[in-house]
């Protein structure tokens, strides 16, 4: 259960970082 929660949190953080990077690239370009 704890491992599943950690995996879910990791994926959410990854998606947040990916969206942030794409947004920054979109604004700069």
C-alpha positions in Angstrom: 0.0 0.0 0.0 2.8 2.4 0.9 4.8 1.5 -2.2 1.7 2.1 -4.4 1.2 5.5 -2.8 4.9 6.4 -3.3 4.7 5.3 -7.0 1.5 7.4 -7.5 3.2 10.4 -5.9 6.3 10.0 -8.1 4.2 9.8 -11.2 2.2 12.9 -10.2 5.5 14.8 -9.5 6.9 13.6 -12.9 3.8 14.9 -14.7 3.9 18.2 -12.9 7.6 18.7 -13.8 6.9 17.7 -17.4 4.0 20.1 -17.7 6.1 22.9 -16.1 9.0 22.3 -18.5 6.7 22.3 -21.6 5.0 25.5 -20.3 8.3 27.3 -19.9 9.5 26.2 -23.3 6.2 27.4 -24.8 6.6 30.8 -23.2 10.3 31.2 -24.1 9.8 30.0 -27.7 
